[in-house]
Amino acid sequence: MAGEVTVKFTREGRESVVEDGAPLSLAAYQAGVLIPFSCKAGTCGTCDVVMNGCKVRTCVTKRGTVWQICRPPPEMCSS
């Protein structure tokens, strides 16, 4: 069984608790943070946000990929 994680949206001063492995977009929704989206599959780029200096797609970014670590690997970052 997966545990829960707390996601903090510092700019908005909000946070939410989601199941480990939940998409970042779910955490944002639960916190009341508006992130535009369209395809929900990570292909259109509408949900792109910058996190820890890297561009990520919130609809497909989950804990264990980018948002659990402070310094994402370079291949996860846009130039």
All heavy atoms as a GROMACS GRO file, in nm:
protein
  578
    1MET      N    1   0.084  -0.118   0.000
    1MET     CA    2   0.000   0.000   0.000
    1MET      C    3   0.089   0.125   0.000
    1MET      O    4   0.184   0.136   0.076
    1MET     CB    5  -0.090  -0.001   0.123
    1MET     CG    6  -0.183   0.115   0.128
    1MET     SD    7  -0.305   0.086   0.257
    1MET     CE    8  -0.326   0.250   0.314
    2ALA      N    9   0.056   0.217  -0.084
    2ALA     CA   10   0.134   0.341  -0.095
    2ALA      C   11   0.102   0.433   0.022
    2ALA      O   12  -0.008   0.433   0.074
    2ALA     CB   13   0.102   0.410  -0.227
    3GLY      N   14   0.201   0.513   0.058
    3GLY     CA   15   0.181   0.610   0.164
    3GLY      C   16   0.130   0.742   0.108
    3GLY      O   17   0.102   0.754  -0.011
    4GLU      N   18   0.119   0.838   0.195
    4GLU     CA   19   0.075   0.971   0.154
    4GLU      C   20   0.194   1.066   0.156
    4GLU      O   21   0.288   1.047   0.233
    4GLU     CB   22  -0.033   1.022   0.248
    4GLU     CG   23  -0.162   0.944   0.238
    4GLU     CD   24  -0.269   1.001   0.329
    4GLU    OE1   25  -0.236   1.057   0.435
    4GLU    OE2   26  -0.386   0.988   0.293
    5VAL      N   27   0.188   1.166   0.069
    5VAL     CA   28   0.292   1.269   0.065
    5VAL      C   29   0.226   1.406   0.068
    5VAL      O   30   0.114   1.423   0.019
    5VAL     CB   31   0.382   1.256  -0.060
    5VAL    CG1   32   0.465   1.130  -0.056
    5VAL    CG2   33   0.301   1.261  -0.187
    6THR      N   34   0.295   1.502   0.126
    6THR     CA   35   0.247   1.639   0.129
    6THR      C   36   0.317   1.717   0.018
    6THR      O   37   0.439   1.712   0.006
    6THR     CB   38   0.276   1.705   0.265
    6THR    OG1   39   0.210   1.630   0.367
    6THR    CG2   40   0.225   1.849   0.268
    7VAL      N   41   0.238   1.786  -0.063
    7VAL     CA   42   0.291   1.867  -0.172
    7VAL      C   43   0.268   2.013  -0.138
    7VAL      O   44   0.154   2.052  -0.108
    7VAL     CB   45   0.223   1.833  -0.307
    7VAL    CG1   46   0.282   1.915  -0.419
    7VAL    CG2   47   0.234   1.685  -0.335
    8LYS      N   48   0.373   2.094  -0.138
    8LYS     CA   49   0.362   2.235  -0.104
    8LYS      C   50   0.376   2.320  -0.229
    8LYS      O   51   0.468   2.303  -0.307
    8LYS     CB   52   0.468   2.274  -0.002
    8LYS     CG   53   0.451   2.203   0.129
    8LYS     CD   54   0.554   2.245   0.230
    8LYS     CE   55   0.531   2.170   0.360
    8LYS     NZ   56   0.623   2.214   0.465
    9PHE      N   57   0.283   2.413  -0.246
    9PHE     CA   58   0.287   2.511  -0.354
    9PHE      C   59   0.324   2.644  -0.288
    9PHE      O   60   0.239   2.717  -0.239
    9PHE     CB   61   0.150   2.518  -0.424
    9PHE     CG   62   0.113   2.387  -0.488
    9PHE    CD1   63   0.042   2.291  -0.418
    9PHE    CD2   64   0.151   2.360  -0.618
    9PHE    CE1   65   0.009   2.170  -0.478
    9PHE    CE2   66   0.119   2.239  -0.678
    9PHE     CZ   67   0.048   2.144  -0.608
   10THR      N   68   0.454   2.670  -0.284
   10THR     CA   69   0.505   2.782  -0.205
   10THR      C   70   0.458   2.918  -0.256
   10THR      O   71   0.429   3.006  -0.176
   10THR     CB   72   0.659   2.779  -0.198
   10THR    OG1   73   0.712   2.773  -0.330
   10THR    CG2   74   0.706   2.659  -0.121
   11ARG      N   75   0.450   2.935  -0.386
   11ARG     CA   76   0.408   3.065  -0.440
   11ARG      C   77   0.266   3.099  -0.397
   11ARG      O   78   0.234   3.213  -0.364
   11ARG     CB   79   0.419   3.065  -0.592
   11ARG     CG   80   0.405   3.203  -0.652
   11ARG     CD   81   0.439   3.203  -0.798
   11ARG     NE   82   0.317   3.179  -0.873
   11ARG     CZ   83   0.310   3.165  -1.002
   11ARG    NH1   84   0.420   3.165  -1.075
   11ARG    NH2   85   0.197   3.148  -1.063
   12GLU      N   86   0.181   2.998  -0.393
   12GLU     CA   87   0.041   3.019  -0.356
   12GLU      C   88   0.018   3.005  -0.206
   12GLU      O   89  -0.089   3.036  -0.156
   12GLU     CB   90  -0.050   2.918  -0.429
   12GLU     CG   91  -0.059   2.941  -0.578
   12GLU     CD   92   0.060   2.882  -0.655
   12GLU    OE1   93   0.146   2.816  -0.594
   12GLU    OE2   94   0.067   2.904  -0.776
   13GLY      N   95   0.118   2.953  -0.134
   13GLY     CA   96   0.103   2.933   0.011
   13GLY      C   97   0.003   2.826   0.044
   13GLY      O   98  -0.066   2.832   0.145
   14ARG      N   99  -0.004   2.722  -0.040
   14ARG     CA  100  -0.101   2.614  -0.020
   14ARG      C  101  -0.030   2.480  -0.023
   14ARG      O  102   0.082   2.469  -0.072
   14ARG     CB  103  -0.208   2.617  -0.128
   14ARG     CG  104  -0.289   2.744  -0.126
   14ARG     CD  105  -0.393   2.742  -0.233
   14ARG     NE  106  -0.464   2.869  -0.232
   14ARG     CZ  107  -0.578   2.887  -0.292
   14ARG    NH1  108  -0.635   2.790  -0.360
   14ARG    NH2  109  -0.637   3.004  -0.286
   15GLU      N  110  -0.098   2.378   0.028
   15GLU     CA  111  -0.045   2.243   0.023
   15GLU      C  112  -0.159   2.143   0.019
   15GLU      O  113  -0.274   2.177   0.049
   15GLU     CB  114   0.048   2.214   0.139
   15GLU     CG  115  -0.016   2.219   0.275
   15GLU     CD  116   0.085   2.192   0.386
   15GLU    OE1  117   0.193   2.253   0.387
   15GLU    OE2  118   0.053   2.108   0.472
   16SER      N  119  -0.127   2.021  -0.022
   16SER     CA  120  -0.227   1.914  -0.020
   16SER      C  121  -0.156   1.783   0.009
   16SER      O  122  -0.035   1.770  -0.007
   16SER     CB  123  -0.303   1.906  -0.153
   16SER     OG  124  -0.218   1.864  -0.258
   17VAL      N  125  -0.233   1.686   0.053
   17VAL     CA  126  -0.182   1.553   0.082
   17VAL      C  127  -0.243   1.458  -0.020
   17VAL      O  128  -0.366   1.455  -0.038
   17VAL     CB  129  -0.219   1.509   0.225
   17VAL    CG1  130  -0.172   1.366   0.251
   17VAL    CG2  131  -0.160   1.605   0.327
   18VAL      N  132  -0.158   1.384  -0.090
   18VAL     CA  133  -0.204   1.289  -0.192
   18VAL      C  134  -0.134   1.155  -0.172
   18VAL      O  135  -0.033   1.146  -0.103
   18VAL     CB  136  -0.175   1.339  -0.336
   18VAL    CG1  137  -0.256   1.463  -0.367
   18VAL    CG2  138  -0.027   1.366  -0.358
   19GLU      N  139  -0.189   1.052  -0.231
   19GLU     CA  140  -0.126   0.921  -0.227
   19GLU      C  141   0.006   0.926  -0.302
   19GLU      O  142   0.017   0.991  -0.406
   19GLU     CB  143  -0.218   0.815  -0.292
   19GLU     CG  144  -0.338   0.778  -0.209
   19GLU     CD  145  -0.301   0.707  -0.080
   19GLU    OE1  146  -0.213   0.617  -0.083
   19GLU    OE2  147  -0.359   0.742   0.024
   20ASP      N  148   0.104   0.858  -0.251
   20ASP     CA  149   0.233   0.847  -0.319
   20ASP      C  150   0.209   0.789  -0.458
   20ASP      O  151   0.141   0.689  -0.473
   20ASP     CB  152   0.325   0.756  -0.238
   20ASP     CG  153   0.469   0.764  -0.283
   20ASP    OD1  154   0.500   0.842  -0.373
   20ASP    OD2  155   0.550   0.690  -0.225
   21GLY      N  156   0.260   0.855  -0.561
   21GLY     CA  157   0.241   0.811  -0.698
   21GLY      C  158   0.132   0.886  -0.772
   21GLY      O  159   0.112   0.866  -0.891
   22ALA      N  160   0.061   0.975  -0.703
   22ALA     CA  161  -0.045   1.054  -0.767
   22ALA      C  162   0.020   1.161  -0.856
   22ALA      O  163   0.127   1.212  -0.825
   22ALA     CB  164  -0.133   1.121  -0.662
   23PRO      N  165  -0.046   1.198  -0.966
   23PRO     CA  166   0.008   1.304  -1.051
   23PRO      C  167   0.014   1.437  -0.977
   23PRO      O  168  -0.070   1.465  -0.891
   23PRO     CB  169  -0.090   1.313  -1.167
   23PRO     CG  170  -0.174   1.191  -1.161
   23PRO     CD  171  -0.169   1.142  -1.019
   24LEU      N  172   0.110   1.518  -1.012
   24LEU     CA  173   0.123   1.651  -0.954
   24LEU      C  174  -0.002   1.734  -0.980
   24LEU      O  175  -0.041   1.816  -0.896
   24LEU     CB  176   0.247   1.720  -1.012
   24LEU     CG  177   0.285   1.856  -0.958
   24LEU    CD1  178   0.300   1.853  -0.807
   24LEU    CD2  179   0.412   1.905  -1.025
   25SER      N  180  -0.069   1.710  -1.091
   25SER     CA  181  -0.191   1.784  -1.122
   25SER      C  182  -0.301   1.759  -1.018
   25SER      O  183  -0.379   1.849  -0.985
   25SER     CB  184  -0.243   1.749  -1.262
   25SER     OG  185  -0.265   1.610  -1.273
   26LEU      N  186  -0.308   1.638  -0.965
   26LEU     CA  187  -0.408   1.607  -0.862
   26LEU      C  188  -0.377   1.684  -0.734
   26LEU      O  189  -0.468   1.740  -0.671
   26LEU     CB  190  -0.413   1.457  -0.834
   26LEU     CG  191  -0.506   1.414  -0.721
   26LEU    CD1  192  -0.652   1.451  -0.755
   26LEU    CD2  193  -0.494   1.266  -0.694
   27ALA      N  194  -0.250   1.689  -0.698
   27ALA     CA  195  -0.211   1.765  -0.578
   27ALA      C  196  -0.247   1.912  -0.595
   27ALA      O  197  -0.298   1.975  -0.502
   27ALA     CB  198  -0.062   1.749  -0.552
   28ALA      N  199  -0.223   1.967  -0.714
   28ALA     CA  200  -0.256   2.107  -0.740
   28ALA      C  201  -0.407   2.129  -0.730
   28ALA      O  202  -0.453   2.226  -0.667
   28ALA     CB  203  -0.206   2.149  -0.878
   29TYR      N  204  -0.484   2.042  -0.789
   29TYR     CA  205  -0.631   2.054  -0.786
   29TYR      C  206  -0.681   2.052  -0.642
   29TYR      O  207  -0.763   2.136  -0.603
   29TYR     CB  208  -0.693   1.940  -0.866
   29TYR     CG  209  -0.842   1.935  -0.856
   29TYR    CD1  210  -0.921   2.022  -0.929
   29TYR    CD2  211  -0.904   1.842  -0.773
   29TYR    CE1  212  -1.060   2.018  -0.920
   29TYR    CE2  213  -1.042   1.837  -0.763
   29TYR     CZ  214  -1.120   1.925  -0.836
   29TYR     OH  215  -1.257   1.921  -0.826
   30GLN      N  216  -0.631   1.957  -0.563
   30GLN     CA  217  -0.676   1.946  -0.424
   30GLN      C  218  -0.637   2.068  -0.342
   30GLN      O  219  -0.706   2.103  -0.246
   30GLN     CB  220  -0.621   1.820  -0.360
   30GLN     CG  221  -0.686   1.695  -0.415
   30GLN     CD  222  -0.633   1.568  -0.350
   30GLN    OE1  223  -0.535   1.570  -0.276
   30GLN    NE2  224  -0.698   1.458  -0.379
   31ALA      N  225  -0.528   2.134  -0.378
   31ALA     CA  226  -0.483   2.253  -0.306
   31ALA      C  227  -0.552   2.379  -0.356
   31ALA      O  228  -0.532   2.487  -0.302
   31ALA     CB  229  -0.332   2.267  -0.319
   32GLY      N  230  -0.629   2.366  -0.463
   32GLY     CA  231  -0.696   2.484  -0.520
   32GLY      C  232  -0.603   2.568  -0.605
   32GLY      O  233  -0.628   2.686  -0.626
   33VAL      N  234  -0.497   2.507  -0.657
   33VAL     CA  235  -0.401   2.577  -0.742
   33VAL      C  236  -0.439   2.549  -0.888
   33VAL      O  237  -0.444   2.434  -0.931
   33VAL     CB  238  -0.257   2.528  -0.714
   33VAL    CG1  239  -0.158   2.592  -0.810
   33VAL    CG2  240  -0.219   2.559  -0.570
   34LEU      N  241  -0.467   2.655  -0.961
   34LEU     CA  242  -0.511   2.641  -1.099
   34LEU      C  243  -0.392   2.620  -1.192
   34LEU      O  244  -0.304   2.705  -1.203
   34LEU     CB  245  -0.590   2.764  -1.144
   34LEU     CG  246  -0.635   2.766  -1.288
   34LEU    CD1  247  -0.732   2.652  -1.316
   34LEU    CD2  248  -0.699   2.898  -1.322
   35ILE      N  249  -0.388   2.505  -1.258
   35ILE     CA  250  -0.289   2.478  -1.362
   35ILE      C  251  -0.368   2.438  -1.486
   35ILE      O  252  -0.439   2.338  -1.486
   35ILE     CB  253  -0.192   2.364  -1.321
   35ILE    CG1  254  -0.114   2.405  -1.196
   35ILE    CG2  255  -0.099   2.330  -1.437
   35ILE    CD1  256  -0.023   2.296  -1.142
   36PRO      N  257  -0.359   2.518  -1.593
   36PRO     CA  258  -0.433   2.485  -1.715
   36PRO      C  259  -0.391   2.349  -1.770
   36PRO      O  260  -0.277   2.306  -1.754
   36PRO     CB  261  -0.393   2.596  -1.813
   36PRO     CG  262  -0.334   2.704  -1.730
   36PRO     CD  263  -0.278   2.638  -1.607
   37PHE      N  264  -0.485   2.279  -1.834
   37PHE     CA  265  -0.455   2.150  -1.896
   37PHE      C  266  -0.547   2.130  -2.015
   37PHE      O  267  -0.644   2.201  -2.033
   37PHE     CB  268  -0.473   2.035  -1.795
   37PHE     CG  269  -0.615   2.019  -1.748
   37PHE    CD1  270  -0.703   1.936  -1.816
   37PHE    CD2  271  -0.662   2.087  -1.637
   37PHE    CE1  272  -0.834   1.922  -1.773
   37PHE    CE2  273  -0.791   2.074  -1.593
   37PHE     CZ  274  -0.878   1.990  -1.662
   38SER      N  275  -0.516   2.031  -2.096
   38SER     CA  276  -0.600   2.000  -2.211
   38SER      C  277  -0.609   1.849  -2.232
   38SER      O  278  -0.711   1.789  -2.208
   38SER     CB  279  -0.547   2.068  -2.337
   38SER     OG  280  -0.633   2.044  -2.446
   39CYS      N  281  -0.499   1.786  -2.272
   39CYS     CA  282  -0.504   1.645  -2.312
   39CYS      C  283  -0.503   1.546  -2.195
   39CYS      O  284  -0.546   1.433  -2.210
   39CYS     CB  285  -0.390   1.613  -2.407
   39CYS     SG  286  -0.228   1.608  -2.327
   40LYS      N  287  -0.449   1.584  -2.081
   40LYS     CA  288  -0.431   1.499  -1.963
   40LYS      C  289  -0.340   1.379  -1.989
   40LYS      O  290  -0.341   1.281  -1.916
   40LYS     CB  291  -0.565   1.450  -1.909
   40LYS     CG  292  -0.655   1.560  -1.857
   40LYS     CD  293  -0.780   1.500  -1.796
   40LYS     CE  294  -0.875   1.609  -1.751
   40LYS     NZ  295  -0.998   1.552  -1.698
   41ALA      N  296  -0.261   1.384  -2.096
   41ALA     CA  297  -0.172   1.273  -2.130
   41ALA      C  298  -0.026   1.317  -2.141
   41ALA      O  299   0.061   1.236  -2.169
   41ALA     CB  300  -0.217   1.209  -2.261
   42GLY      N  301   0.002   1.445  -2.125
   42GLY     CA  302   0.138   1.494  -2.131
   42GLY      C  303   0.190   1.520  -2.271
   42GLY      O  304   0.310   1.539  -2.290
   43THR      N  305   0.102   1.522  -2.370
   43THR     CA  306   0.149   1.542  -2.507
   43THR      C  307   0.133   1.685  -2.557
   43THR      O  308   0.212   1.729  -2.640
   43THR     CB  309   0.076   1.447  -2.604
   43THR    OG1  310  -0.064   1.468  -2.593
   43THR    CG2  311   0.108   1.303  -2.573
   44CYS      N  312   0.036   1.759  -2.507
   44CYS     CA  313   0.009   1.893  -2.562
   44CYS      C  314   0.095   2.002  -2.500
   44CYS      O  315   0.120   2.105  -2.563
   44CYS     CB  316  -0.138   1.928  -2.549
   44CYS     SG  317  -0.192   1.965  -2.382
   45GLY      N  318   0.141   1.984  -2.376
   45GLY     CA  319   0.225   2.083  -2.310
   45GLY      C  320   0.149   2.195  -2.241
   45GLY      O  321   0.211   2.285  -2.183
   46THR      N  322   0.017   2.191  -2.241
   46THR     CA  323  -0.062   2.296  -2.176
   46THR      C  324  -0.034   2.304  -2.026
   46THR      O  325  -0.034   2.411  -1.967
   46THR     CB  326  -0.212   2.273  -2.200
   46THR    OG1  327  -0.235   2.269  -2.341
   46THR    CG2  328  -0.297   2.383  -2.139
   47CYS      N  329  -0.008   2.191  -1.963
   47CYS     CA  330   0.011   2.186  -1.817
   47CYS      C  331   0.155   2.205  -1.773
   47CYS      O  332   0.189   2.180  -1.658
   47CYS     CB  333  -0.045   2.056  -1.762
   47CYS     SG  334   0.047   1.910  -1.815
   48ASP      N  335   0.242   2.249  -1.863
   48ASP     CA  336   0.383   2.270  -1.827
   48ASP      C  337   0.397   2.374  -1.717
   48ASP      O  338   0.335   2.480  -1.723
   48ASP     CB  339   0.463   2.318  -1.948
   48ASP     CG  340   0.492   2.210  -2.050
   48ASP    OD1  341   0.452   2.095  -2.027
   48ASP    OD2  342   0.553   2.241  -2.153
   49VAL      N  343   0.477   2.342  -1.617
   49VAL     CA  344   0.513   2.436  -1.511
   49VAL      C  345   0.662   2.422  -1.485
   49VAL      O  346   0.724   2.323  -1.523
   49VAL     CB  347   0.434   2.411  -1.380
   49VAL    CG1  348   0.286   2.429  -1.401
   49VAL    CG2  349   0.464   2.275  -1.322
   50VAL      N  350   0.721   2.520  -1.418
   50VAL     CA  351   0.861   2.512  -1.379
   50VAL      C  352   0.866   2.470  -1.233
   50VAL      O  353   0.803   2.531  -1.148
   50VAL     CB  354   0.933   2.646  -1.401
   50VAL    CG1  355   1.076   2.638  -1.350
   50VAL    CG2  356   0.931   2.684  -1.548
   51MET      N  357   0.942   2.365  -1.208
   51MET     CA  358   0.954   2.312  -1.073
   51MET      C  359   1.100   2.282  -1.046
   51MET      O  360   1.164   2.210  -1.123
   51MET     CB  361   0.871   2.185  -1.062
   51MET     CG  362   0.870   2.126  -0.928
   51MET     SD  363   0.748   1.997  -0.934
   51MET     CE  364   0.831   1.873  -0.850
   52ASN      N  365   1.153   2.340  -0.942
   52ASN     CA  366   1.295   2.323  -0.909
   52ASN      C  367   1.384   2.356  -1.028
   52ASN      O  368   1.485   2.292  -1.051
   52ASN     CB  369   1.323   2.180  -0.862
   52ASN     CG  370   1.251   2.145  -0.735
   52ASN    OD1  371   1.226   2.231  -0.652
   52ASN    ND2  372   1.215   2.020  -0.720
   53GLY      N  373   1.344   2.455  -1.108
   53GLY     CA  374   1.423   2.499  -1.221
   53GLY      C  375   1.405   2.418  -1.347
   53GLY      O  376   1.474   2.442  -1.446
   54CYS      N  377   1.315   2.322  -1.346
   54CYS     CA  378   1.293   2.236  -1.462
   54CYS      C  379   1.147   2.243  -1.506
   54CYS      O  380   1.057   2.250  -1.423
   54CYS     CB  381   1.326   2.092  -1.430
   54CYS     SG  382   1.499   2.067  -1.395
   55LYS      N  383   1.127   2.237  -1.637
   55LYS     CA  384   0.991   2.234  -1.690
   55LYS      C  385   0.937   2.092  -1.680
   55LYS      O  386   1.001   1.998  -1.726
   55LYS     CB  387   0.989   2.283  -1.834
   55LYS     CG  388   0.850   2.296  -1.891
   55LYS     CD  389   0.843   2.376  -2.017
   55LYS     CE  390   0.913   2.310  -2.131
   55LYS     NZ  391   0.891   2.378  -2.260
   56VAL      N  392   0.821   2.077  -1.618
   56VAL     CA  393   0.757   1.946  -1.605
   56VAL      C  394   0.611   1.957  -1.648
   56VAL      O  395   0.553   2.065  -1.647
   56VAL     CB  396   0.765   1.892  -1.460
   56VAL    CG1  397   0.908   1.870  -1.417
   56VAL    CG2  398   0.693   1.982  -1.363
   57ARG      N  399   0.556   1.847  -1.685
   57ARG     CA  400   0.414   1.839  -1.724
   57ARG      C  401   0.337   1.779  -1.607
   57ARG      O  402   0.354   1.661  -1.574
   57ARG     CB  403   0.397   1.759  -1.851
   57ARG     CG  404   0.466   1.831  -1.963
   57ARG     CD  405   0.432   1.781  -2.098
   57ARG     NE  406   0.493   1.877  -2.193
   57ARG     CZ  407   0.505   1.857  -2.320
   57ARG    NH1  408   0.458   1.746  -2.373
   57ARG    NH2  409   0.560   1.947  -2.396
   58THR      N  410   0.253   1.861  -1.544
   58THR     CA  411   0.189   1.820  -1.420
   58THR      C  412   0.094   1.702  -1.436
   58THR      O  413   0.073   1.629  -1.341
   58THR     CB  414   0.112   1.937  -1.356
   58THR    OG1  415   0.011   1.981  -1.446
   58THR    CG2  416   0.204   2.050  -1.323
   59CYS      N  417   0.038   1.682  -1.554
   59CYS     CA  418  -0.058   1.573  -1.569
   59CYS      C  419   0.009   1.436  -1.567
   59CYS      O  420  -0.057   1.336  -1.541
   59CYS     CB  421  -0.142   1.591  -1.695
   59CYS     SG  422  -0.048   1.587  -1.847
   60VAL      N  423   0.139   1.429  -1.594
   60VAL     CA  424   0.208   1.300  -1.595
   60VAL      C  425   0.325   1.292  -1.498
   60VAL      O  426   0.383   1.186  -1.480
   60VAL     CB  427   0.257   1.263  -1.738
   60VAL    CG1  428   0.140   1.240  -1.830
   60VAL    CG2  429   0.350   1.369  -1.793
   61THR      N  430   0.362   1.403  -1.434
   61THR     CA  431   0.472   1.403  -1.338
   61THR      C  432   0.423   1.349  -1.205
   61THR      O  433   0.328   1.400  -1.148
   61THR     CB  434   0.529   1.544  -1.320
   61THR    OG1  435   0.577   1.590  -1.446
   61THR    CG2  436   0.643   1.545  -1.220
   62LYS      N  437   0.489   1.244  -1.159
   62LYS     CA  438   0.450   1.180  -1.033
   62LYS      C  439   0.571   1.173  -0.940
   62LYS      O  440   0.684   1.182  -0.984
   62LYS     CB  441   0.400   1.038  -1.059
   62LYS     CG  442   0.279   1.034  -1.148
   62LYS     CD  443   0.234   0.893  -1.174
   62LYS     CE  444   0.113   0.892  -1.266
   62LYS     NZ  445   0.064   0.758  -1.289
   63ARG      N  446   0.546   1.153  -0.814
   63ARG     CA  447   0.654   1.132  -0.718
   63ARG      C  448   0.737   1.015  -0.768
   63ARG      O  449   0.685   0.914  -0.812
   63ARG     CB  450   0.597   1.104  -0.580
   63ARG     CG  451   0.702   1.081  -0.476
   63ARG     CD  452   0.636   1.066  -0.340
   63ARG     NE  453   0.723   1.003  -0.246
   63ARG     CZ  454   0.813   1.066  -0.173
   63ARG    NH1  455   0.827   1.195  -0.184
   63ARG    NH2  456   0.888   1.001  -0.088
   64GLY      N  457   0.867   1.031  -0.762
   64GLY     CA  458   0.955   0.926  -0.811
   64GLY      C  459   1.014   0.964  -0.946
   64GLY      O  460   1.109   0.905  -0.990
   65THR      N  461   0.957   1.066  -1.012
   65THR     CA  462   1.015   1.112  -1.137
   65THR      C  463   1.094   1.239  -1.109
   65THR      O  464   1.214   1.235  -1.094
   65THR     CB  465   0.909   1.134  -1.246
   65THR    OG1  466   0.807   1.220  -1.196
   65THR    CG2  467   0.847   1.004  -1.290
   66VAL      N  468   1.028   1.352  -1.097
   66VAL     CA  469   1.099   1.478  -1.076
   66VAL      C  470   1.070   1.538  -0.940
   66VAL      O  471   1.158   1.580  -0.870
   66VAL     CB  472   1.061   1.581  -1.185
   66VAL    CG1  473   1.122   1.715  -1.155
   66VAL    CG2  474   1.107   1.533  -1.321
   67TRP      N  475   0.948   1.543  -0.896
   67TRP     CA  476   0.914   1.630  -0.784
   67TRP      C  477   0.954   1.580  -0.648
   67TRP      O  478   0.935   1.649  -0.550
   67TRP     CB  479   0.771   1.676  -0.791
   67TRP     CG  480   0.661   1.578  -0.783
   67TRP    CD1  481   0.609   1.506  -0.885
   67TRP    CD2  482   0.581   1.548  -0.669
   67TRP    NE1  483   0.504   1.432  -0.842
   67TRP    CE2  484   0.484   1.457  -0.710
   67TRP    CE3  485   0.583   1.590  -0.538
   67TRP    CZ2  486   0.389   1.406  -0.623
   67TRP    CZ3  487   0.487   1.540  -0.452
   67TRP    CH2  488   0.393   1.449  -0.495
   68GLN      N  489   1.015   1.465  -0.636
   68GLN     CA  490   1.061   1.421  -0.504
   68GLN      C  491   1.204   1.464  -0.475
   68GLN      O  492   1.251   1.452  -0.364
   68GLN     CB  493   1.049   1.270  -0.490
   68GLN     CG  494   1.155   1.195  -0.565
   68GLN     CD  495   1.149   1.047  -0.537
   68GLN    OE1  496   1.056   0.998  -0.479
   68GLN    NE2  497   1.252   0.976  -0.575
   69ILE      N  498   1.275   1.512  -0.575
   69ILE     CA  499   1.415   1.542  -0.555
   69ILE      C  500   1.444   1.691  -0.575
   69ILE      O  501   1.373   1.759  -0.646
   69ILE     CB  502   1.504   1.459  -0.649
   69ILE    CG1  503   1.460   1.474  -0.794
   69ILE    CG2  504   1.505   1.314  -0.608
   69ILE    CD1  505   1.541   1.395  -0.893
   70CYS      N  506   1.547   1.740  -0.511
   70CYS     CA  507   1.578   1.883  -0.519
   70CYS      C  508   1.649   1.919  -0.649
   70CYS      O  509   1.632   2.027  -0.700
   70CYS     CB  510   1.667   1.923  -0.401
   70CYS     SG  511   1.584   1.908  -0.244
   71ARG      N  512   1.729   1.830  -0.701
   71ARG     CA  513   1.805   1.858  -0.823
   71ARG      C  514   1.773   1.752  -0.927
   71ARG      O  515   1.837   1.648  -0.930
   71ARG     CB  516   1.953   1.861  -0.792
   71ARG     CG  517   1.989   1.974  -0.700
   71ARG     CD  518   2.140   1.988  -0.687
   71ARG     NE  519   2.166   2.095  -0.593
   71ARG     CZ  520   2.226   2.078  -0.476
   71ARG    NH1  521   2.267   1.960  -0.440
   71ARG    NH2  522   2.245   2.181  -0.397
   72PRO      N  523   1.676   1.779  -1.015
   72PRO     CA  524   1.640   1.682  -1.117
   72PRO      C  525   1.756   1.656  -1.211
   72PRO      O  526   1.842   1.743  -1.232
   72PRO     CB  527   1.526   1.750  -1.192
   72PRO     CG  528   1.478   1.856  -1.102
   72PRO     CD  529   1.594   1.898  -1.019
   73PRO      N  530   1.761   1.536  -1.269
   73PRO     CA  531   1.867   1.508  -1.366
   73PRO      C  532   1.855   1.600  -1.486
   73PRO      O  533   1.745   1.640  -1.522
   73PRO     CB  534   1.843   1.362  -1.404
   73PRO     CG  535   1.707   1.330  -1.357
   73PRO     CD  536   1.672   1.426  -1.250
   74PRO      N  537   1.966   1.636  -1.549
   74PRO     CA  538   1.965   1.732  -1.661
   74PRO      C  539   1.869   1.697  -1.773
   74PRO      O  540   1.810   1.783  -1.834
   74PRO     CB  541   2.110   1.731  -1.711
   74PRO     CG  542   2.189   1.681  -1.596
   74PRO     CD  543   2.100   1.590  -1.518
   75GLU      N  544   1.850   1.568  -1.802
   75GLU     CA  545   1.761   1.531  -1.912
   75GLU      C  546   1.615   1.566  -1.884
   75GLU      O  547   1.534   1.571  -1.974
   75GLU     CB  548   1.775   1.382  -1.946
   75GLU     CG  549   1.733   1.287  -1.838
   75GLU     CD  550   1.845   1.248  -1.741
   75GLU    OE1  551   1.952   1.312  -1.741
   75GLU    OE2  552   1.824   1.152  -1.667
   76MET      N  553   1.581   1.593  -1.757
   76MET     CA  554   1.445   1.633  -1.723
   76MET      C  555   1.424   1.783  -1.736
   76MET      O  556   1.315   1.832  -1.725
   76MET     CB  557   1.410   1.589  -1.578
   76MET     CG  558   1.413   1.441  -1.556
   76MET     SD  559   1.290   1.351  -1.651
   76MET     CE  560   1.141   1.401  -1.568
   77CYS      N  561   1.534   1.856  -1.756
   77CYS     CA  562   1.527   2.002  -1.762
   77CYS      C  563   1.526   2.052  -1.906
   77CYS      O  564   1.591   1.995  -1.991
   77CYS     CB  565   1.645   2.064  -1.688
   77CYS     SG  566   1.649   2.024  -1.514
   78SER      N  567   1.449   2.158  -1.927
   78SER     CA  568   1.449   2.220  -2.061
   78SER      C  569   1.559   2.324  -2.065
   78SER      O  570   1.596   2.382  -1.965
   78SER     CB  571   1.313   2.284  -2.088
   78SER     OG  572   1.287   2.382  -1.991
   79SER      N  573   1.611   2.348  -2.184
   79SER     CA  574   1.716   2.449  -2.194
   79SER      C  575   1.660   2.585  -2.221
   79SER      O  576   1.554   2.604  -2.262
   79SER     CB  577   1.815   2.417  -2.302
   79SER     OG  578   1.792   2.303  -2.372
   0.00000   0.00000   0.00000
